[in-house]
């Protein structure tokens, strides 16, 4: 079979930096990159939304010495404002036999037809995934076991924990909460394990990670008697979406209330399922106020200088913390602390961070393999309600 000459558009490299190896298919086909594509990648590398993926695409080109980059003489002589038009003119002026442009840009596909250039979409394009998405907490048969991970054996999840392999054929129930999926059950397995000090959970909104973490914290602090945990801290970075609300009056709890009202609602829901009187100042009052001796909500800035001991710490929306903030936070953890980090690297609100450069992803990347750390990606069919279900299924 004759080899093909594939020419890559920018969007294909960004959607899947591994496309070079896939399209080459061993040694069968030739891969070409227009000089204009390099110029476009250079421009996009400063974009915080895709800069991390651009670096992967550039690395993939650098690592493959068989990729042919069009010489710059043609590209530098073009004055078209639209990069797509420059790419097409570059292709026409290069001595490439039967070139096939690979792009998922429909407009560029139409333009290629006008220019008489063969064109195909790249069907194996996949969105970028961060470390915290790629490592789901499960290992495959034959893979090197990761401490505190899971493996499927004949349809049953097996926990590869500190005591060795253990089948999890039972269902947890804590604070009146029964897991809705096997993944929620396994999340409770690692959150409640006495030898796992640090847990991270990745998932889209609606899979119950915050609700489960709060239930686990209430159980560990208020019910389980043979552990040292005496208080719950909830730490949250504050990044507003949309218009700024400006100055907020009141103490720390009152200032934080607009950002953590859903936390308060979840605590009230858990309190109604099973009384958690000690975390409220007056449990019978119509408006429940948190008891700072048992439950405290702190913005990240207030953690600096603290020494947290004998507590369960929940870090919510950790994808909005920087690497330095994450280090500063986790080094505040003293003796007898269980820390549960929650987030979704696909929903980064901090304009200075991105899907790979954020606190949650750094934790997974650097701590995976430590014996007192565990990570999991929450999945499942059922979520917080039928509207969320269809949104998640539709990939809206």
C-alpha positions in Angstrom: 0.0 0.0 0.0 1.4 3.4 -1.0 2.2 5.8 1.9 0.0 8.9 2.4 1.2 12.4 3.0 -0.8 13.9 5.8 -0.6 17.6 6.6 -1.7 18.7 10.0 -3.8 21.7 10.9 -3.4 23.4 14.2 -6.7 22.3 15.7 -5.9 18.6 15.3 -2.6 19.0 17.1 -4.3 20.8 20.0 -7.3 18.4 20.2 -4.9 15.4 20.4 -1.1 16.0 20.6 -0.7 12.2 20.0 -2.2 12.4 16.6 1.2 12.3 14.9 1.9 8.7 15.9 -1.7 7.7 15.2 -1.6 9.1 11.6 1.8 7.7 10.8 0.6 4.2 11.6 4.0 2.8 12.3 6.2 3.7 9.3 3.4 3.7 6.8 2.6 7.4 6.3 4.4 10.7 6.2 3.5 13.7 8.4 4.0 17.3 7.4 3.4 20.5 9.4 3.0 23.9 7.7 5.2 26.7 9.0 2.1 28.7 9.5 0.9 26.1 12.0 4.0 26.7 14.1 3.3 30.5 14.0 -0.3 29.8 15.2 1.0 27.5 18.0 3.4 30.2 19.1 0.6 32.7 19.3 -1.7 30.2 21.3 1.0 29.2 23.8 0.2 32.4 25.8 -3.4 31.6 26.1 -4.0 30.2 29.6 -6.9 28.0 28.4 -4.8 26.0 25.9 -1.2 26.8 26.6 -0.6 23.5 28.4 -1.9 21.6 25.4 0.1 23.6 23.0 3.3 22.7 24.9 2.4 19.0 24.5 1.8 19.5 20.8 5.2 21.2 20.4 6.9 18.5 22.4 5.3 15.8 20.2 6.7 17.6 17.1 10.2 18.0 18.7 10.4 14.4 19.8 9.6 13.1 16.3 12.5 13.8 13.9 10.5 12.3 11.0 8.0 15.1 11.0 8.6 17.3 8.0 8.1 21.0 8.7 7.5 23.2 5.6 10.4 25.7 5.1 9.5 29.2 6.0 10.2 31.0 2.7 6.6 30.5 1.4 4.8 31.3 4.7 6.8 34.4 5.4 5.9 35.8 2.0 2.1 35.4 2.6 0.1 38.4 3.8 -3.3 36.8 4.3 -4.8 37.8 7.6 -6.5 34.4 8.0 -4.1 31.6 9.0 -6.2 29.0 7.2 -5.7 30.7 3.9 -1.9 30.8 4.4 -1.9 27.0 5.3 -3.7 26.2 2.0 -1.3 28.3 -0.1 1.7 26.7 1.6 0.4 23.3 0.7 -0.1 24.3 -2.9 3.5 25.6 -3.2 5.2 22.6 -1.6 6.3 19.7 -3.7 4.2 17.1 -1.7 2.7 14.2 -3.7 -1.1 13.9 -3.2 -1.3 15.9 0.1 -4.1 15.2 2.5 -5.0 18.0 4.9 -6.1 16.7 8.3 -8.4 19.2 10.0 -11.6 19.2 12.0 -12.4 22.8 11.0 -15.4 22.5 8.7 -14.8 25.9 7.1 -11.2 25.0 6.3 -12.5 21.7 4.8 -14.7 23.7 2.4 -11.9 26.0 1.5 -9.6 23.0 0.8 -12.3 21.7 -1.6 -12.2 25.0 -3.4 -8.4 24.9 -3.7 -8.6 21.2 -4.9 -6.8 19.9 -1.9 -7.8 16.5 -0.4 -9.0 16.8 3.1 -10.0 14.5 6.0 -11.2 15.0 9.6 -9.3 13.4 12.4 -11.8 11.0 14.0 -9.7 10.0 17.0 -9.5 13.5 18.4 -10.1 13.5 22.2 -10.2 16.4 24.7 -7.2 17.1 26.8 -7.2 15.2 30.1 -5.3 16.2 33.2 -3.4 13.8 35.5 -6.4 13.9 37.9 -8.7 12.7 35.1 -6.3 10.2 33.5 -5.5 8.4 36.8 -8.9 7.2 37.8 -7.9 5.3 40.9 -8.1 2.0 39.1 -5.3 -0.1 37.7 -5.6 -2.7 34.9 -4.6 -6.4 35.1 -0.8 -6.6 34.6 -0.2 -3.0 35.6 2.1 -2.2 38.5 -0.2 -1.7 41.5 -0.5 1.8 42.8 -0.9 2.1 46.6 -4.5 2.6 47.6 -5.9 2.0 44.1 -8.6 -0.4 42.9 -8.7 -3.2 40.4 -11.7 -5.0 39.0 -11.7 -8.8 39.5 -14.7 -10.7 38.1 -16.9 -7.7 38.4 -16.0 -6.9 42.0 -13.7 -4.0 42.9 -10.6 -5.0 44.9 -8.9 -2.4 47.1 -5.1 -2.5 47.0 -4.8 -0.9 50.4 -2.2 -0.9 53.3 -3.4 -4.4 54.5 -3.1 -5.9 51.0 -5.9 -6.7 48.4 -9.4 -6.7 49.8 -12.6 -7.2 47.8 -15.2 -4.4 48.5 -18.4 -6.4 48.1 -20.1 -4.5 50.9 -21.8 -1.1 50.9 -21.0 1.7 53.3 -23.7 3.6 55.1 -22.6 6.7 57.1 -24.7 9.4 58.7 -27.8 8.0 56.9 -26.1 8.3 53.5 -26.1 5.2 51.2 -23.9 5.5 48.1 -25.7 5.8 44.9 -23.0 4.1 42.8 -20.1 1.7 43.2 -17.8 4.6 42.7 -19.3 6.6 45.6 -19.0 3.5 47.8 -15.3 3.2 46.9 -14.8 7.0 47.6 -16.1 6.4 51.1 -13.7 3.4 51.4 -10.7 5.6 50.9 -12.0 8.6 52.9 -12.8 6.5 55.9 -9.6 4.4 55.9 -7.6 5.1 59.1 -4.2 4.8 57.3 -5.0 7.2 54.4 -4.3 10.7 55.5 -4.9 12.5 52.2 -7.6 11.8 49.6 -8.4 13.6 46.4 -11.6 13.2 44.4 -12.1 14.4 40.8 -15.5 14.6 39.1 -17.9 16.9 37.3 -20.5 18.7 39.4 -23.4 16.5 40.4 -21.6 13.2 41.3 -21.8 13.9 45.1 -18.2 14.4 46.1 -18.9 17.3 48.5 -21.9 15.6 50.0 -20.0 12.4 50.6 -17.0 14.3 52.0 -19.2 16.2 54.5 -21.0 12.9 55.5 -17.6 11.3 56.1 -16.4 14.3 58.1 -19.5 14.2 60.3 -19.1 10.5 60.9 -15.4 10.8 61.8 -15.7 13.8 64.1 -19.1 13.2 65.7 -19.7 9.5 65.7 -16.5 7.4 65.5 -15.1 7.4 69.0 -11.7 5.7 68.5 -10.1 8.4 66.4 -8.5 11.8 67.2 -10.6 14.0 65.0 -12.3 16.8 67.0 -13.2 19.5 64.4 -14.1 20.0 60.7 -12.5 22.7 58.6 -13.8 23.6 55.1 -11.3 25.5 53.0 -12.3 27.2 49.8 -10.6 29.4 47.3 -12.8 32.4 46.4 -13.1 33.2 42.7 -16.3 34.9 41.5 -17.9 33.9 38.2 -19.5 36.8 36.4 -20.0 40.3 37.9 -18.1 41.0 41.1 -20.2 41.5 44.3 -17.7 43.9 45.9 -17.3 44.4 49.6 -19.3 42.2 51.9 -20.0 43.2 55.5 -19.8 40.9 58.6 -17.4 38.3 60.0 -15.5 35.6 58.1 -18.5 33.3 58.0 -20.9 36.0 56.8 -18.4 37.1 54.1 -18.0 33.5 52.9 -21.7 32.7 53.0 -22.4 33.7 49.3 -19.6 31.4 48.2 -20.5 28.4 50.4 -24.3 28.6 50.7 -24.5 25.2 49.1 -22.2 23.8 51.8 -24.6 25.1 54.4 -27.6 23.6 52.5 -25.8 20.2 52.4 -25.1 20.3 56.1 -28.7 21.1 56.8 -29.8 18.1 54.6 -27.4 15.8 56.5 -28.7 17.3 59.8 -32.2 16.4 58.8 -31.2 12.9 57.9 -29.5 12.4 61.2 -29.1 15.2 63.9 -25.6 16.8 63.9 -26.4 19.1 66.8 -22.8 19.8 67.9 -21.8 21.5 64.6 -24.6 24.2 65.1 -24.7 26.9 67.7 -28.5 26.4 68.3 -29.6 23.2 66.5 -33.3 23.9 67.0 -33.2 27.5 65.6 -34.9 28.3 62.4 -31.7 29.8 61.0 -28.8 27.4 61.8 -25.4 29.0 62.5 -22.2 26.9 62.6 -20.5 26.2 65.9 -16.8 27.4 65.3 -15.6 24.9 67.9 -16.8 22.0 65.6 -17.1 23.4 62.1 -15.3 26.3 60.6 -15.2 27.6 57.0 -12.0 29.3 56.1 -10.9 31.2 52.9 -7.4 30.0 51.8 -5.8 33.3 52.9 -6.6 32.5 56.6 -4.8 29.2 56.6 -1.3 30.7 56.3 0.3 30.5 59.7 -2.2 28.1 61.2 -1.2 24.7 62.5 -4.1 22.3 62.0 -4.3 19.3 64.3 -6.9 16.7 65.2 -9.2 17.7 62.4 -10.9 16.6 59.2 -10.1 19.2 56.5 -12.1 19.4 53.3 -10.6 21.5 50.5 -13.3 22.4 48.1 -12.7 23.4 44.4 -9.0 22.7 44.7 -8.6 23.3 41.0 -8.7 27.0 41.7 -5.6 26.9 44.0 -2.2 27.5 42.6 0.7 25.1 43.2 2.2 27.4 45.8 -1.1 27.9 47.6 -1.6 24.1 47.6 1.8 23.6 49.2 1.2 26.3 51.7 -2.1 24.7 52.6 -1.0 21.1 52.9 2.1 22.0 54.9 -0.3 23.5 57.6 -1.5 20.0 58.3 -0.1 18.7 61.7 -0.7 15.6 63.7 -3.9 13.6 63.3 -5.4 15.3 60.2 -7.5 13.7 57.5 -7.5 16.0 54.4 -10.0 15.5 51.6 -9.4 17.5 48.4 -12.2 18.0 46.0 -12.4 19.5 42.5 -12.8 19.3 38.8 -9.8 20.3 36.6 -12.3 21.0 33.7 -13.8 23.9 35.6 -11.0 26.2 36.5 -12.3 29.7 37.4 -8.9 31.2 38.4 -7.8 33.1 35.3 -4.1 32.5 36.2 -4.5 28.7 36.2 -5.5 26.0 33.6 -6.5 22.3 33.4 -3.0 21.1 34.1 -1.5 23.9 36.2 -3.8 23.8 39.3 -3.7 22.5 42.9 -5.7 19.4 42.3 -3.7 18.3 39.4 -0.4 19.0 41.1 -1.5 16.8 44.1 -2.3 13.8 41.9 0.9 14.3 39.8 3.3 14.6 42.7 1.6 12.4 45.4 0.4 9.4 43.4 2.1 6.3 44.8 2.6 7.5 48.4 1.2 5.0 50.9 -1.0 7.4 52.9 -2.5 9.1 49.8 -5.4 7.9 47.5 -7.1 9.4 44.5 -10.3 8.6 42.7 -12.4 9.8 39.8 -16.1 9.7 40.6 -18.4 8.3 37.9 -21.8 6.8 37.8 -25.3 7.1 36.3 -27.2 8.8 39.1 -26.3 12.3 40.3 -28.0 15.1 42.2 -31.1 15.0 40.1 -32.7 14.2 36.7 -31.7 17.6 35.1 -28.1 17.1 36.1 -28.2 13.6 34.8 -29.2 14.6 31.3 -26.7 17.5 31.3 -23.9 15.1 32.2 -25.0 12.4 29.7 -25.4 14.9 26.9 -21.9 16.4 27.5 -23.4 19.9 27.4 
